[in-house]
Amino acid sequence: MEDLKNRLIKMHKHFSKWARRRDIYAYRVYDRDLPDYPFAVDIYEDRLCISEYVNDSVTSRKNYVQWRDQVISTIGKALGFMPDKIYTRTRQRQKGNAQYDKISQRSELFEVREGGLKFLVNLSDYLDTGLFLDHRPTRSIIREEAIYKNFLNLFCYTGAFTVYAAAGKAQSTVSVDTSAVYLDWLQINLEINGLLSGQHKTVQADAREYVNSYSGKPFDLIFCDPPVFSTGKKLARDFDVLRDHPELIDSCLKILSPGGTLYFSTNFRKFRIQWQGKYEDISLKSIPDDFRHGTGNKQIHVCYRIKKPT
């Protein structure tokens, strides 16, 4: 595994310097860079998160379990992390909302820093950690544009975009998600940054139903990052991003003020926008350098800027 070790040392040397210059403490150093090692490796402050992308060619190999353990050990040693600071998970094609299911009950929450802000993450209990590292530049865009704006965060998850908007002096924010757990997590993220106040509201609801029934003051800035597919009792109907995104975008524009901006994103790799209006594809601008290497990082998400005419 000398080739894996050498690759890890090289990438870590480069990205650790790159991250420090940008006040980033959670970043990716490896993502299936070598075909024989289908893993993604992320550093979160003083902890290491290793994700294995399961496929038949890997799991069918002789002595697979021993090989996997050796790979994880090699990664940890190459990057200088002790075993008690290493978290592992397996990733495979998900169905429905499986990616949000708990995989552990350890509840080990800790803070990571990014862009002068702090975020609570959990490397043990879910497939997703609470902070999507690939949208770091998009969050910065939101912070720059949020000043004195009314901001809406749809499918908000743990609210990182809301925190950035609040830090950018947004006049108000509304964050919508079906999960009470994630909305509570958002409140904590605001609190640890000294941004918790009555001007930042959360709504537990189906984001589509929220925008369709909304009758208040128009929003000036909206970020919408829906799941690829979602189903469940809390939803009025199933959601498929490829099928339903034109209707969702139209609904967002109806509650957007003239001259306002909608950012629409998805991590569905086969996504092709079918909406017929005018938009700007900012996908490349929205993907950070640490997500531009490796076979696993070919356009990890798409992102579009849509301006409503004045």
C-alpha positions as CSV (number, residue, x, y, z in Angstrom):
1,M,0.0,0.0,0.0
2,E,3.0,2.2,-0.5
3,D,1.3,4.0,-3.4
4,L,-1.7,4.9,-1.1
5,K,0.6,6.1,1.6
6,N,2.6,8.3,-0.7
7,R,-0.5,9.8,-2.3
8,L,-2.0,10.7,1.2
9,I,1.2,12.3,2.4
10,K,1.5,14.4,-0.8
11,M,-2.2,15.6,-0.7
12,H,-2.1,16.3,3.0
13,K,1.0,18.4,2.7
14,H,-0.6,20.5,0.0
15,F,-4.1,20.9,1.4
16,S,-3.1,21.4,5.1
17,K,-1.2,24.6,3.9
18,W,-4.0,25.5,1.6
19,A,-6.6,25.2,4.4
20,R,-4.6,27.2,7.0
21,R,-4.3,30.1,4.6
22,R,-8.1,30.2,4.2
23,D,-9.0,29.7,7.9
24,I,-10.4,26.2,7.1
25,Y,-10.2,23.3,9.5
26,A,-12.4,20.7,7.8
27,Y,-11.4,19.7,4.4
28,R,-10.9,16.7,2.0
29,V,-7.5,15.2,1.3
30,Y,-8.3,12.1,-0.7
31,D,-11.3,10.9,-2.7
32,R,-10.8,7.7,-4.7
33,D,-7.6,9.2,-6.2
34,L,-6.3,5.7,-6.7
35,P,-8.7,3.2,-8.3
36,D,-7.7,0.4,-6.0
37,Y,-8.6,2.3,-2.9
38,P,-12.3,3.6,-3.1
39,F,-12.2,5.7,0.0
40,A,-12.8,9.4,0.8
41,V,-10.8,11.0,3.6
42,D,-11.8,14.2,5.4
43,I,-10.0,16.0,8.2
44,Y,-12.2,17.7,10.8
45,E,-9.9,19.6,13.1
46,D,-8.1,16.9,15.1
47,R,-10.2,14.0,13.8
48,L,-10.2,11.9,10.7
49,C,-13.3,10.7,8.8
50,I,-12.9,7.8,6.4
51,S,-15.7,6.8,4.1
52,E,-15.5,3.6,2.1
53,Y,-17.5,3.4,-1.2
54,V,-18.7,-0.2,-1.3
55,N,-18.8,-2.1,-4.6
56,D,-18.7,-5.7,-5.5
57,S,-15.2,-5.6,-7.0
58,V,-13.9,-4.5,-3.6
59,T,-16.0,-6.6,-1.2
60,S,-15.4,-9.8,-3.3
61,R,-11.6,-9.6,-2.9
62,K,-9.9,-12.3,-0.9
63,N,-9.5,-11.4,2.8
64,Y,-11.6,-8.3,2.3
65,V,-12.1,-7.4,6.0
66,Q,-8.3,-7.7,6.7
67,W,-7.5,-5.6,3.7
68,R,-10.0,-2.9,4.7
69,D,-8.6,-2.7,8.2
70,Q,-5.1,-2.4,6.7
71,V,-6.2,0.4,4.4
72,I,-7.7,2.3,7.3
73,S,-4.6,1.8,9.4
74,T,-2.4,3.0,6.5
75,I,-4.5,6.1,6.1
76,G,-4.4,6.9,9.8
77,K,-0.6,6.4,10.1
78,A,0.1,8.4,6.9
79,L,-1.8,11.4,8.1
80,G,-0.7,11.1,11.8
81,F,-4.0,10.3,13.5
82,M,-4.3,7.9,16.4
83,P,-7.0,5.1,16.2
84,D,-9.3,6.8,18.7
85,K,-9.5,9.9,16.5
86,I,-10.5,7.9,13.4
87,Y,-14.2,7.5,12.3
88,T,-15.3,5.2,9.6
89,R,-18.4,4.6,7.6
90,T,-19.5,2.8,4.4
91,R,-21.3,4.4,1.6
92,Q,-23.4,2.7,-1.0
93,R,-26.4,3.6,-3.2
94,Q,-29.1,4.9,-0.9
95,K,-32.8,4.5,-1.2
96,G,-35.3,7.1,0.0
97,N,-34.1,8.9,3.1
98,A,-31.6,6.2,4.2
99,Q,-28.7,8.7,4.3
100,Y,-30.4,10.4,7.2
101,D,-30.9,7.3,9.3
102,K,-28.7,6.9,12.4
103,I,-25.8,4.4,12.1
104,S,-24.7,4.8,15.7
105,Q,-25.8,6.2,19.1
106,R,-22.5,7.6,20.2
107,S,-23.6,11.3,19.9
108,E,-20.0,12.6,19.8
109,L,-20.6,16.2,18.9
110,F,-17.7,18.8,18.6
111,E,-17.0,22.1,16.9
112,V,-15.1,22.7,13.7
113,R,-14.0,26.1,12.4
114,E,-14.6,27.5,8.9
115,G,-14.3,31.1,7.7
116,G,-14.2,32.5,11.1
117,L,-17.3,30.6,12.1
118,K,-18.0,27.5,14.2
119,F,-20.2,24.5,13.4
120,L,-21.2,21.5,15.3
121,V,-20.5,18.2,13.6
122,N,-21.1,14.5,14.4
123,L,-18.8,12.0,12.8
124,S,-20.2,8.9,14.5
125,D,-24.0,8.8,14.2
126,Y,-25.0,9.6,10.6
127,L,-23.5,9.1,7.1
128,D,-23.5,12.9,6.7
129,T,-21.6,14.8,9.4
130,G,-23.7,18.0,9.7
131,L,-21.5,20.1,7.4
132,F,-21.3,19.6,3.6
133,L,-17.7,20.6,2.9
134,D,-18.1,20.8,-0.9
135,H,-20.4,23.8,-0.5
136,R,-17.9,26.0,1.3
137,P,-17.5,28.6,-1.5
138,T,-21.3,28.8,-1.9
139,R,-21.7,29.6,1.7
140,S,-19.2,32.4,1.3
141,I,-21.2,33.8,-1.6
142,I,-24.3,33.8,0.5
143,R,-22.5,35.7,3.3
144,E,-21.3,38.3,0.8
145,E,-24.8,38.8,-0.6
146,A,-26.9,38.5,2.6
147,I,-26.3,42.0,4.0
148,Y,-29.6,43.7,4.9
149,K,-31.5,40.9,3.0
150,N,-34.3,38.6,4.0
151,F,-32.9,35.1,3.5
152,L,-34.7,31.8,3.0
153,N,-32.9,28.5,3.5
154,L,-35.0,25.6,2.1
155,F,-34.2,22.0,3.0
156,C,-31.8,23.7,5.4
157,Y,-30.3,20.6,7.1
158,T,-28.2,21.9,10.1
159,G,-28.3,25.4,8.8
160,A,-24.7,26.2,7.8
161,F,-26.0,28.6,5.1
162,T,-28.2,30.3,7.6
163,V,-25.2,30.9,9.9
164,Y,-23.3,32.4,7.0
165,A,-26.2,34.6,6.1
166,A,-26.6,35.8,9.7
167,A,-22.9,36.5,9.9
168,G,-23.2,38.5,6.7
169,K,-25.7,40.8,8.5
170,A,-28.9,39.4,6.9
171,Q,-31.9,41.4,8.1
172,S,-33.7,38.2,8.8
173,T,-33.5,34.4,8.0
174,V,-36.1,31.7,7.7
175,S,-34.8,28.1,7.7
176,V,-37.2,25.2,6.6
177,D,-36.7,21.5,7.1
178,T,-38.9,18.5,8.1
179,S,-36.5,17.4,10.8
180,A,-36.8,18.9,14.3
181,V,-33.4,17.4,15.1
182,Y,-31.7,19.4,12.3
183,L,-33.5,22.6,13.3
184,D,-32.4,22.2,16.9
185,W,-28.8,21.6,15.5
186,L,-29.2,24.9,13.5
187,Q,-30.1,26.8,16.6
188,I,-27.0,25.5,18.4
189,N,-24.9,26.6,15.4
190,L,-26.3,30.1,15.6
191,E,-25.8,30.1,19.4
192,I,-22.1,29.1,19.4
193,N,-21.5,31.9,16.9
194,G,-23.3,34.5,19.0
195,L,-25.9,34.9,16.3
196,L,-29.0,33.5,18.0
197,S,-31.8,36.0,17.9
198,G,-35.5,36.5,17.1
199,Q,-34.7,37.6,13.6
200,H,-33.6,34.1,12.7
201,K,-36.6,31.7,12.6
202,T,-37.0,28.0,11.9
203,V,-40.0,26.2,10.4
204,Q,-40.5,22.5,10.6
205,A,-42.3,21.8,7.3
206,D,-42.1,20.3,3.8
207,A,-40.2,23.0,2.0
208,R,-42.4,22.7,-1.1
209,E,-45.5,23.2,0.9
210,Y,-44.0,26.1,2.7
211,V,-43.1,28.0,-0.5
212,N,-46.5,27.1,-2.0
213,S,-48.5,28.4,0.9
214,Y,-46.3,31.4,1.8
215,S,-48.0,34.8,1.8
216,G,-45.7,37.0,3.7
217,K,-43.0,39.5,2.7
218,P,-41.0,38.4,-0.3
219,F,-37.5,37.1,0.3
220,D,-34.5,38.8,-1.3
221,L,-32.2,35.8,-1.2
222,I,-33.0,32.1,-1.3
223,F,-30.9,29.0,-1.1
224,C,-32.5,25.7,-2.2
225,D,-30.6,22.4,-2.0
226,P,-33.2,19.6,-2.1
227,P,-32.5,15.9,-1.7
228,V,-32.2,13.8,-4.8
229,F,-35.2,11.8,-3.7
230,S,-37.4,12.0,-0.6
231,T,-40.4,10.2,0.8
232,G,-42.0,10.0,4.2
233,K,-45.0,10.8,6.4
234,K,-43.9,14.4,6.9
235,L,-44.1,15.1,3.2
236,A,-47.2,16.0,1.3
237,R,-45.9,13.9,-1.6
238,D,-42.7,12.2,-2.7
239,F,-40.0,14.4,-4.2
240,D,-37.8,13.6,-7.1
241,V,-35.3,16.4,-8.0
242,L,-35.1,15.5,-11.7
243,R,-38.9,15.5,-12.1
244,D,-39.9,18.2,-9.6
245,H,-37.2,20.9,-9.8
246,P,-38.9,23.1,-12.5
247,E,-42.0,23.4,-10.3
248,L,-39.9,24.0,-7.2
249,I,-37.9,26.8,-8.9
250,D,-41.0,28.5,-10.2
251,S,-42.5,28.3,-6.7
252,C,-39.4,29.9,-5.2
253,L,-39.4,32.7,-7.7
254,K,-43.0,33.6,-6.8
255,I,-41.9,34.5,-3.2
256,L,-38.7,36.2,-4.3
257,S,-38.6,40.0,-4.5
258,P,-37.9,41.7,-7.9
259,G,-34.2,41.8,-8.4
260,G,-33.7,39.0,-5.8
261,T,-31.5,35.9,-6.2
262,L,-32.2,32.2,-6.0
263,Y,-29.4,29.7,-5.7
264,F,-30.5,26.2,-6.6
265,S,-28.2,23.2,-6.1
266,T,-28.3,19.4,-6.1
267,N,-25.7,16.7,-5.7
268,F,-27.5,14.4,-8.1
269,R,-24.6,13.6,-10.5
270,K,-26.9,12.9,-13.5
271,F,-28.8,16.1,-13.1
272,R,-29.6,18.2,-16.1
273,I,-31.6,21.3,-15.5
274,Q,-35.0,21.3,-17.3
275,W,-36.3,24.6,-16.1
276,Q,-36.9,26.9,-19.0
277,G,-36.0,30.3,-17.6
278,K,-32.7,32.2,-17.6
279,Y,-30.0,31.0,-15.2
280,E,-26.2,31.1,-14.7
281,D,-24.4,27.8,-14.0
282,I,-21.9,28.6,-11.2
283,S,-21.1,25.0,-10.4
284,L,-17.3,25.2,-11.0
285,K,-17.1,28.4,-9.0
286,S,-19.0,26.8,-6.1
287,I,-16.8,23.7,-5.8
288,P,-13.6,24.2,-3.7
289,D,-10.1,23.0,-4.6
290,D,-10.1,20.2,-2.2
291,F,-13.0,18.7,-4.1
292,R,-11.4,18.9,-7.5
293,H,-9.1,15.9,-7.3
294,G,-9.8,12.2,-7.4
295,T,-12.2,10.1,-9.4
296,G,-14.9,10.6,-6.8
297,N,-15.0,14.4,-7.2
298,K,-16.2,14.9,-10.8
299,Q,-18.7,17.7,-10.3
300,I,-19.8,16.7,-6.8
301,H,-22.7,19.1,-7.1
302,V,-24.3,21.5,-9.5
303,C,-25.3,25.0,-8.6
304,Y,-27.3,27.7,-10.5
305,R,-27.8,31.4,-9.9
306,I,-31.3,32.6,-10.9
307,K,-32.0,36.4,-10.8
308,K,-35.6,37.5,-10.7
309,P,-36.2,40.5,-13.1
310,T,-36.9,43.8,-11.6
